Amino acid sequence: MTVFGFTRRALLAAGTAAALSLSATSAIAQSPPGVLIVGQIAEPKALDPAAVTAVNDFRILMNVYDGLVRYKDGTLETEPALATDWTISDDGTVYTFTLRDGVTFHDGSAFDAEAVKFNFDRMLDEAHPYHDTGPFPLAFFFSAVESVEVVDPLTVSFTLNAPYAPFLSNLAYPTGLIVSPAAVMQHGAEFGRNPSGTGAFKFAEWRSNEAVVVEANPDYWDGAPQLQAVVFRPITDANTRTAEMLAGGIDLMVEVPPVALGQFQADPYTVHEQAGPHVWFLILNAKEGPFADVRVRQAANYAINKEAIVNDVLEGTAEVAAGPTPPAFAWAYNPDLEPYPYDPEKARALIAEAGADGAELTFYVTEGGSGMLDPVAMGTAMQADLEAVGFDVSIETYEWNTFLGNVNPGLEGKADMAQMAWMTNDPDTLPFLALRTEAWPDKGGFNSGYYSNPKVDELLEAARVATDQSERARLYQEMQTIVQEDAPWVFVANWKQNAVTSDRVEGFTLQPSFFLLLEDVVKN
């Protein structure tokens, strides 16, 4: 039987098993060896690295594509991938990469320096015929790149406008993944549903709201994967995802709800946990409405009982956040910052001082999404805390991709606050994309609450070009102090990611990058 036959049969059997509440043993018997079924948190938006920002989508992309470099196993340090080595000019502005010979894309076309140039020109050149991949400003990751030049078929150079400390890290991030130019030219705007990379798995099929199927690439340059295929199933509701795992409908479940962790603490399951660079926050609309006043933004931080959320809603699977930078970036994190304490009386005083008593707030909440923990329960708890200090809070709940479509273009004219979670690769990424003035949505960024502080802008720009890590750390730590005081967000939690596997799965580990890397996984 073909992989398609296996995966269709497995999905049908799994769905039936869950619906009928069959025993785990009988359900798992329907799932073939070598085919890993993954319970994802949402339908992917696209399978084009130039068009998506959610870790939910990244978990698929990282198995289909490679970048010039990648993160070493278990770290956020870079190592060779499609590039075997590289040199950096003395002034830090020219990176020259030697490319791996003999690599082909899944569609049979050659990977070479021209393909690398095509990818970055597509991202950075607005005149490129395939530049338009959607509203997300992924070019920010490589805004320092002035040009990409083909030296010879296996050598490519990047010229930057200044030294750029996060460059290699950003190349390892999904925005740096290399797609097949031939496939982009063939499929155009539909490339995101017809992906072609050089990764360990080849795209096979996408059945909307049912599954994305990828098959093993037997010619993978780093060795053929152990699995025959992987089926990524979108199961938005966390309780349904848990039920599917218990019934044997899926082999690997990501983002286990805290209240369900206890159900997987013994055989036949293994719970995996891994700290990473995660921050969960509320974006506050600093451009209009009550949160245009810094006192009201600070009041929201005092009003929300983050300790209770972490301990009671999240069952201790996270820590209260202090500022915008995750402590996983130990070298750049400001250890002197303390989280806003829960102080409803201080919140009420600030609200009264600002004349915001009884202010009506529209609060965007998502049903679930990348790194979103337990967003509906968290949103409900926050609503109660904010109403307890005098706000009138109305929640609007959306499916993840619809939620992103509402929030990323900006909250102006729509909402006063919105949930958000980021997992990042470098302490530069989140503040540069979501806190600078030049990152307002109408300027192409993710600063959906329109926060602006010229000093923060100055510090972030300086940190990008600092070649000494201790100087970068000083700049980031000063930025964190200012941002915490300005309170453009409610700083809620830093999460420890989790996943659960059945006893048929071997060789799986979680990565601090929050990606799923499946080439070494075995399913019996």
Phi, psi and omega per residue, in radians:
M1 nan 2.517 -3.138
T2 -1.277 2.878 3.043
V3 -1.013 -0.700 3.132
F4 -1.038 -0.765 3.127
G5 -1.082 -0.792 3.110
F6 -1.011 -0.866 -3.025
T7 -1.230 -0.658 3.083
R8 -1.106 -0.792 3.141
R9 -1.115 -0.721 -3.130
A10 -1.115 -0.738 -3.142
L11 -1.137 -0.757 3.139
L12 -1.103 -0.763 3.136
A13 -1.139 -0.718 -3.119
A14 -1.116 -0.772 3.136
G15 -1.110 -0.706 3.107
T16 -1.128 -0.733 -3.133
A17 -1.058 -0.777 -3.135
A18 -1.138 -0.723 -3.099
A19 -1.134 -0.645 -3.096
L20 -1.614 -0.028 -3.111
S21 0.960 0.793 3.094
L22 -1.212 2.895 3.099
S23 -1.163 2.709 3.123
A24 -1.040 -0.647 -3.084
T25 -1.109 -0.798 -3.102
S26 -1.215 -0.614 3.139
A27 -1.203 -0.795 -3.098
I28 -1.105 -0.529 -3.139
A29 -1.063 -0.411 -3.141
Q30 -1.409 -0.259 -3.051
S31 -1.648 2.068 -2.969
P32 -1.262 2.611 3.008
P33 -1.038 2.582 3.082
G34 1.454 -0.119 3.105
V35 -2.020 1.915 -3.107
L36 -1.605 2.201 3.122
I37 -1.870 2.081 -3.033
V38 -1.891 2.241 3.061
G39 -1.537 1.824 3.122
Q40 -1.554 2.942 -3.073
I41 -1.562 -0.223 -3.084
A42 -2.907 2.854 2.973
E43 -1.161 2.365 3.065
P44 -1.147 2.639 3.077
K45 -1.353 -0.722 3.121
A46 -2.858 2.942 3.082
L47 -2.035 0.571 3.074
D48 -1.934 2.046 -3.113
P49 -1.002 -0.396 -3.120
A50 -1.459 -0.017 -3.016
A51 -2.149 -0.009 -3.036
V52 -2.296 2.756 3.138
T53 -2.284 -0.111 -3.000
A54 -1.568 2.415 3.090
V55 -1.061 -0.528 3.058
N56 -0.922 -0.783 3.123
D57 -1.310 -0.670 -3.136
F58 -1.002 -0.600 -3.093
R59 -1.077 -0.482 3.041
I60 -1.471 -0.830 -3.042
L61 -0.988 -0.684 -3.051
M62 -1.182 -0.205 3.076
N63 -1.717 -0.236 -3.109
V64 -1.777 -0.503 -3.055
Y65 -2.120 2.863 2.950
D66 -2.201 2.750 2.953
G67 -1.864 3.124 3.060
L68 -1.107 -0.628 3.062
V69 -2.264 2.948 3.100
R70 -2.525 2.982 3.076
Y71 -1.437 2.383 3.028
K72 -1.073 2.565 -3.124
D73 -0.921 2.198 3.069
G74 1.377 0.154 -3.090
T75 -2.435 3.079 2.946
L76 -1.952 0.384 3.038
E77 -1.532 2.577 -3.064
T78 -1.624 2.674 3.064
E79 -2.552 2.894 -3.119
P80 -1.070 2.607 3.008
A81 -2.409 -1.790 3.082
L82 -1.234 -0.352 2.964
A83 -1.729 2.310 -3.134
T84 -1.461 -0.493 3.059
D85 -2.894 3.061 -3.110
W86 -2.770 2.809 3.045
T87 -2.191 2.682 3.122
I88 -2.162 2.307 -3.130
S89 -1.133 2.784 -3.093
D90 -1.016 -0.573 -3.128
D91 -1.546 0.047 3.058
G92 1.309 0.284 -3.058
T93 -1.960 -0.108 3.119
V94 -2.231 2.097 3.070
Y95 -1.920 2.182 3.137
T96 -2.052 2.134 -3.034
F97 -1.915 2.348 2.958
T98 -1.639 2.206 -3.004
L99 -1.646 2.694 3.135
R100 -1.242 2.282 -3.093
D101 -1.462 2.563 3.001
G102 1.426 0.176 -3.138
V103 -1.550 2.392 3.070
T104 -2.162 2.671 3.012
F105 -1.291 2.880 -3.107
H106 -1.084 -0.420 3.116
D107 -1.478 0.041 3.103
G108 1.643 -0.156 3.134
S109 -1.363 2.796 -3.010
A110 -1.456 2.448 2.927
F111 -1.554 2.195 3.140
D112 -2.753 -3.020 -3.095
A113 -1.107 -0.612 3.104
E114 -1.093 -0.651 3.112
A115 -1.150 -0.688 3.106
V116 -1.106 -0.822 3.133
K117 -1.044 -0.741 3.127
F118 -0.996 -0.794 -3.088
N119 -1.064 -0.800 -3.074
F120 -1.396 -0.547 3.010
D121 -1.118 -0.710 3.109
R122 -1.023 -0.698 -3.111
M123 -1.305 -0.722 -2.912
L124 -1.732 -0.397 -3.048
D125 -1.748 1.896 -3.109
E126 -1.112 -0.340 3.118
A127 -1.514 -0.096 -3.140
H128 -1.115 2.393 -3.044
P129 -1.097 -0.325 -3.131
Y130 -2.056 0.438 -3.095
H131 -1.213 -0.624 -2.996
D132 -1.315 1.716 3.139
T133 -2.030 0.178 3.131
G134 2.179 -3.040 -2.970
P135 -1.486 -0.009 -2.986
F136 -1.511 2.300 -3.005
P137 -1.502 1.046 -3.056
L138 -1.233 -0.308 3.081
A139 -1.073 -0.337 3.086
F140 -0.983 -0.547 -3.135
F141 -1.119 -0.423 -3.074
F142 -2.263 0.563 -3.090
S143 -1.165 -0.303 3.104
A144 -1.393 -0.183 -3.084
V145 -1.367 2.091 3.084
E146 -1.525 -0.685 -3.116
S147 -2.759 2.713 3.042
V148 -2.177 2.153 -3.042
E149 -2.123 2.431 3.037
V150 -1.466 2.028 3.099
V151 -1.471 -0.822 3.008
D152 -2.765 3.098 -3.033
P153 -0.963 -0.467 -3.109
L154 -2.054 0.372 3.109
T155 -2.435 2.285 3.139
V156 -2.389 2.498 -3.133
S157 -2.170 2.515 3.079
F158 -1.984 2.210 3.043
T159 -1.854 2.174 -3.108
L160 -1.782 2.747 3.141
N161 -1.421 -0.161 3.108
A162 -2.974 2.849 3.010
P163 -0.967 2.456 -3.039
Y164 -2.407 1.708 -2.988
A165 -1.020 -0.673 -3.087
P166 -1.418 0.108 -2.938
F167 -0.988 -0.927 -3.102
L168 -1.133 -0.698 3.105
S169 -1.067 -0.710 3.135
N170 -1.196 -0.539 3.070
L171 -1.138 -0.509 3.130
A172 -1.433 -0.265 -3.133
Y173 -1.357 2.796 -3.084
P174 -0.988 -0.434 3.076
T175 -1.127 -0.330 3.122
G176 -1.655 0.055 -3.141
L177 -1.165 2.535 -3.035
I178 -1.770 2.152 3.137
V179 -1.785 2.835 3.121
S180 -1.317 2.044 3.067
P181 -1.026 -0.668 -3.126
A182 -1.071 -0.706 -3.139
A183 -1.221 -0.661 3.086
V184 -1.084 -0.769 -3.137
M185 -1.189 -0.560 3.134
Q186 -1.272 -0.752 -2.993
H187 -1.766 -0.302 3.109
G188 1.001 -2.217 -3.094
A189 -1.138 -0.259 3.139
E190 -1.653 0.141 3.138
F191 -1.029 -0.596 -3.128
G192 -1.081 -0.262 3.045
R193 -1.930 0.074 3.130
N194 -2.431 1.021 -2.974
P195 -1.294 2.658 3.051
S196 -2.544 2.088 3.109
G197 -2.249 -2.702 3.103
T198 -2.092 0.189 -2.930
G199 -1.314 -3.086 -3.073
A200 -1.179 -0.361 -3.141
F201 -2.236 2.517 3.128
K202 -1.818 2.443 3.092
F203 -1.088 2.368 3.115
A204 -2.066 -0.779 -3.012
E205 -2.869 2.579 3.023
W206 -2.318 1.935 3.064
R207 -1.816 1.931 -2.996
S208 -0.915 2.302 3.115
N209 1.059 0.297 3.117
E210 -2.241 -0.953 -3.085
A211 -2.977 2.604 2.844
V212 -1.940 2.222 -3.095
V213 -1.991 2.280 3.029
V214 -2.169 2.547 -3.104
E215 -1.966 2.705 3.119
A216 -1.031 2.446 3.028
N217 -1.699 1.765 -3.052
P218 -1.163 -0.303 -3.109
D219 -1.788 0.333 -3.087
Y220 -1.043 2.332 -3.035
W221 -1.079 -0.410 -3.122
D222 -1.798 0.298 3.124
G223 1.798 2.385 -3.118
A224 -1.075 2.437 3.122
P225 -1.174 2.815 -3.127
Q226 -1.351 -0.528 -3.109
L227 -1.414 2.652 3.031
Q228 -1.405 -0.666 -3.120
A229 -2.813 2.811 3.030
V230 -2.234 2.358 3.094
V231 -1.995 2.026 3.106
F232 -1.694 1.941 -3.114
R233 -1.778 2.226 3.072
P234 -1.412 2.004 3.111
I235 -2.253 1.573 -2.966
T236 -1.125 -0.747 -3.085
D237 -1.326 2.144 -3.065
A238 -1.112 -0.621 3.129
N239 -1.171 -0.658 3.086
T240 -1.174 -0.701 3.104
R241 -1.065 -0.724 3.102
T242 -1.108 -0.788 3.138
A243 -1.079 -0.694 3.113
E244 -1.110 -0.688 3.133
M245 -1.158 -0.761 -3.139
L246 -1.161 -0.563 -3.129
A247 -1.473 -0.132 -3.122
G248 1.538 0.166 -3.138
G249 -1.289 -0.371 3.062
I250 -2.328 2.686 -3.106
D251 -1.724 -0.435 -3.076
L252 -2.448 2.214 -3.135
M253 -2.107 2.266 3.099
V254 -1.748 2.715 3.062
E255 0.921 1.098 3.112
V256 -1.189 2.228 3.117
P257 -1.078 2.443 -3.060
P258 -0.931 -0.659 -3.105
V259 -1.202 -0.270 -3.109
A260 -1.713 -0.167 -3.051
L261 -0.998 -0.645 -3.104
G262 -1.084 -0.392 -3.126
Q263 -1.324 -0.184 -3.059
F264 -2.072 0.317 -3.031
Q265 -1.464 -0.040 -3.127
A266 -2.374 2.959 3.100
D267 -0.898 2.519 0.150
P268 -1.693 0.630 -3.060
Y269 -2.105 2.743 2.981
T270 -2.240 2.217 3.060
V271 -1.647 2.265 3.126
H272 -1.933 2.374 3.089
E273 -2.309 2.571 -3.127
Q274 -2.729 2.141 3.037
A275 -1.221 2.644 -3.140
G276 -2.805 3.117 -3.073
P277 -1.421 1.324 -3.046
H278 -2.080 2.447 2.974
V279 -2.458 2.342 3.132
W280 -1.955 2.210 -3.016
F281 -2.583 2.930 3.002
L282 -1.880 2.147 3.015
I283 -1.320 2.260 3.099
L284 -1.893 2.377 -3.122
N285 -1.336 1.683 -3.075
A286 -1.485 0.013 -3.086
K287 -1.611 -0.561 -3.049
E288 -2.641 2.786 3.108
G289 1.402 -2.966 -3.041
P290 -1.000 -0.620 -3.041
F291 -1.395 0.030 2.971
A292 -1.186 -0.291 3.106
D293 -1.690 2.140 -3.093
V294 -1.032 -0.535 -3.137
R295 -1.122 -0.646 3.140
V296 -1.282 -0.610 3.070
R297 -1.125 -0.751 3.085
Q298 -1.105 -0.688 3.132
A299 -1.032 -0.712 3.109
A300 -1.076 -0.667 3.106
N301 -1.153 -0.653 3.097
Y302 -1.293 -0.527 -3.004
A303 -1.310 -0.514 -3.027
I304 -1.548 2.199 -3.115
N305 -1.459 1.483 -3.057
K306 -1.206 -0.576 3.080
E307 -1.074 -0.732 3.133
A308 -1.142 -0.694 3.118
I309 -1.102 -0.815 -3.125
V310 -1.110 -0.753 -3.048
N311 -1.443 -0.680 -3.013
D312 -1.684 -0.772 -3.137
V313 -1.420 -0.782 -3.068
L314 -1.654 0.055 3.028
E315 0.956 0.611 3.075
G316 1.318 0.273 -3.125
T317 -1.559 0.176 3.120
A318 -2.590 3.000 3.040
E319 -2.146 2.647 3.109
V320 -1.118 2.346 -3.102
A321 -1.455 2.545 3.034
A322 -2.169 1.677 3.133
G323 1.514 -3.106 -2.952
P324 -1.512 -0.164 -3.051
T325 -1.818 2.211 3.126
P326 -1.151 2.472 3.120
P327 -1.153 -0.213 3.071
A328 -1.061 -0.450 3.019
F329 -1.503 1.241 -2.970
A330 -1.003 -0.648 -3.071
W331 -1.232 -0.425 -3.080
A332 -1.883 -0.196 -3.069
Y333 -1.285 2.500 3.119
N334 -1.621 1.757 -3.060
P335 -1.253 -0.182 -3.118
D336 -1.433 -0.250 3.139
L337 -1.290 2.410 3.032
E338 -1.948 2.476 3.088
P339 -1.040 2.657 2.991
Y340 -1.022 2.211 3.117
P341 -1.299 2.754 3.032
Y342 -1.312 1.946 -3.040
D343 -2.552 1.352 -3.087
P344 -1.054 -0.532 3.123
E345 -1.158 -0.737 3.084
K346 -1.130 -0.667 3.100
A347 -1.056 -0.800 3.140
R348 -1.086 -0.688 -3.132
A349 -1.121 -0.748 3.130
L350 -1.159 -0.684 3.120
I351 -1.116 -0.759 3.118
A352 -1.123 -0.737 3.128
E353 -1.051 -0.635 -3.123
A354 -1.502 -0.079 -3.135
G355 1.226 0.553 -3.060
A356 -1.874 0.289 3.110
D357 -0.985 2.325 3.088
G358 1.295 0.188 -3.119
A359 -1.035 2.402 3.107
E360 -1.548 2.262 -3.099
L361 -2.128 2.329 2.984
T362 -1.723 2.195 -2.988
F363 -2.109 2.008 3.092
Y364 -1.475 2.194 3.128
V365 -2.194 2.523 3.094
T366 -1.862 2.658 3.095
E367 -1.217 -0.462 -3.122
G368 2.946 2.656 -3.138
G369 3.133 -3.083 -3.015
S370 -1.008 2.060 3.098
G371 1.172 0.311 -3.018
M372 -1.506 0.040 3.035
L373 0.977 -2.042 -3.141
D374 -2.132 1.273 -2.868
P375 -1.143 -0.615 -3.122
V376 -1.228 -0.809 3.109
A377 -1.100 -0.711 3.111
M378 -1.140 -0.751 -3.138
G379 -1.095 -0.691 3.123
T380 -1.149 -0.711 3.108
A381 -1.123 -0.707 3.133
M382 -1.193 -0.674 3.079
Q383 -0.998 -0.788 -3.135
A384 -1.118 -0.740 3.136
D385 -1.117 -0.731 -3.119
L386 -1.211 -0.645 3.105
E387 -1.206 -0.502 3.141
A388 -1.163 -0.370 3.121
V389 -1.812 0.144 2.978
G390 2.013 -0.039 3.087
F391 -1.433 2.758 3.012
D392 -1.976 1.821 -2.933
V393 -1.886 2.175 3.082
S394 -1.930 2.126 -3.128
I395 -1.613 2.341 2.962
E396 -2.074 2.142 -3.030
T397 -1.888 2.376 -3.078
Y398 -2.346 2.649 2.919
E399 -1.078 2.657 -2.929
W400 -0.956 -0.926 -3.076
N401 -1.186 -0.611 3.049
T402 -1.149 -0.710 3.093
F403 -1.008 -0.858 3.120
L404 -1.062 -0.670 3.126
G405 -1.130 -0.442 3.081
N406 -1.501 -0.685 -3.000
V407 -1.471 -0.814 -3.027
N408 -1.029 -0.618 3.092
P409 -1.273 -0.068 3.103
G410 1.970 2.640 -3.088
L411 -1.567 -0.147 -3.074
E412 -0.941 2.242 3.097
G413 1.329 0.048 -3.061
K414 -2.207 -0.906 -3.003
A415 -2.563 2.809 3.100
D416 -1.687 -0.400 -3.094
M417 -2.765 2.712 -3.138
A418 -2.669 2.496 3.045
Q419 -1.181 2.670 3.023
M420 -2.789 2.628 3.043
A421 -2.420 2.431 3.093
W422 -2.264 2.420 2.893
M423 -2.049 2.136 -2.978
T424 -2.167 2.904 -3.061
N425 -1.791 -0.241 -3.019
D426 -2.738 2.563 3.139
P427 -1.105 -0.188 3.079
D428 -1.320 -0.619 -2.827
T429 -1.082 -1.021 -3.052
L430 -1.094 -0.906 -3.124
P431 -1.142 -0.617 -3.129
F432 -1.160 -0.659 -3.098
L433 -1.531 -0.284 -2.990
A434 -2.322 0.010 -3.135
L435 -2.229 -0.229 3.134
R436 -1.346 2.686 3.043
T437 -1.075 -0.700 -3.128
E438 -1.271 -0.010 3.100
A439 -1.807 0.237 3.011
W440 -1.017 2.590 -3.077
P441 -0.962 -0.654 -3.127
D442 -1.259 -0.133 3.067
K443 -1.864 0.073 3.051
G444 1.715 0.324 -3.113
G445 -2.049 -2.962 -3.106
F446 -1.904 0.283 3.132
N447 -1.376 1.248 -2.970
S448 -1.213 -0.280 3.108
G449 -1.729 0.020 3.028
Y450 1.120 0.570 3.054
Y451 -1.138 2.519 3.118
S452 -2.630 2.187 3.017
N453 -2.560 1.980 -3.086
P454 -0.981 -0.581 3.135
K455 -1.183 -0.703 3.069
V456 -1.088 -0.758 3.084
D457 -0.994 -0.797 -3.114
E458 -1.090 -0.779 -3.121
L459 -1.136 -0.716 -3.135
L460 -1.188 -0.697 3.094
E461 -1.122 -0.711 -3.138
A462 -1.171 -0.687 -3.115
A463 -1.132 -0.537 -3.126
R464 -1.130 -0.588 -3.026
V465 -1.792 -0.056 3.132
A466 -1.238 2.218 -3.115
T467 -1.582 -0.249 3.125
D468 -1.701 2.152 -3.043
Q469 -1.123 -0.602 3.130
S470 -1.137 -0.610 3.080
E471 -1.232 -0.719 3.057
R472 -1.000 -0.777 -3.125
A473 -1.050 -0.762 3.142
R474 -1.053 -0.748 -3.124
L475 -1.145 -0.774 3.135
Y476 -1.144 -0.677 -3.129
Q477 -1.175 -0.647 3.062
E478 -1.149 -0.717 3.100
M479 -1.031 -0.757 -3.113
Q480 -1.071 -0.694 3.134
T481 -1.079 -0.787 -3.124
I482 -1.163 -0.788 -3.087
V483 -1.131 -0.712 3.119
Q484 -1.068 -0.703 3.119
E485 -1.169 -0.721 -3.140
D486 -1.242 -0.449 3.061
A487 0.915 0.952 3.049
P488 -1.231 -0.293 3.092
W489 -2.234 2.842 2.797
V490 -1.601 2.059 -3.086
F491 -1.487 1.924 -2.919
V492 -1.791 -1.103 -2.958
A493 -2.687 2.652 2.934
N494 -1.978 2.109 -2.949
W495 -1.687 2.576 2.913
K496 -1.733 1.948 -3.065
Q497 -1.122 2.746 3.102
N498 -2.528 2.867 3.035
A499 -2.733 2.831 3.072
V500 -2.324 2.460 3.097
T501 -2.153 2.700 3.028
S502 -1.421 2.981 -3.119
D503 -1.320 0.003 3.046
R504 -1.526 -0.131 -3.062
V505 -1.810 2.268 3.108
E506 -2.255 2.672 3.032
G507 1.414 0.214 -3.128
F508 -1.644 2.374 2.992
T509 -2.409 2.581 3.011
L510 -1.437 2.576 -3.129
Q511 -1.885 2.575 3.078
P512 -1.101 -0.318 3.058
S513 -1.266 -0.230 -3.073
F514 1.300 0.147 3.096
F515 -1.491 2.727 2.987
L516 -1.731 2.011 3.103
L517 -1.920 1.981 -2.873
L518 -1.988 0.089 -3.036
E519 -1.157 -0.440 -3.122
D520 -1.763 0.080 -3.109
V521 -1.384 2.495 3.077
V522 -2.098 2.416 2.993
K523 -2.163 2.102 -3.111
N524 -1.497 nan nan
